[in-house]
């Protein structure tokens, strides 16, 4: 299987050498191919050097999803975003969970609720996997209760 991360940076350089400036959408698509922290950092650095506004919600969400490989990138992106939507929070919660930071994932859910954003099906699915440890059943009930009280978006 071809490792796409190896091709991303040369492809961006080739575009720029041809006079084509990669857009936010270009980087958003490229980030979906990133599979290692090393390549993720390369794409993130290229994006910044290209002068793109990483506070844009589409780019920010793509960076967060890509950055779940490196939790530090995720939080640095979140801090630069002007607006967070449910996708931003879901991506952040997922990144924390993927990094094995279950408590941090739950904290982000509580911040999402404090921002008055409703959890959706993805939020609940992620949180249930966060609380899959039998010791976390109490947290699981609090999440389900919160979700039901607020009528999960999309259900």
Secondary structure, DSSP 4 states (H G I P E B T S, - for coil): ---THHHHHHHHHHHHHTTPPP-HHHHHHHHTT--SHHHHHHHHHHHHHTT--TTSHHHHHHHHHHHTTSHHHHHHHHHH-S---HHHHHHHHHHHHHTT-HHHHHHHHHHHHHTTPPPBHHHHHHHHHHT-SGGGHHHHHHHHHHHHHTT-BT-
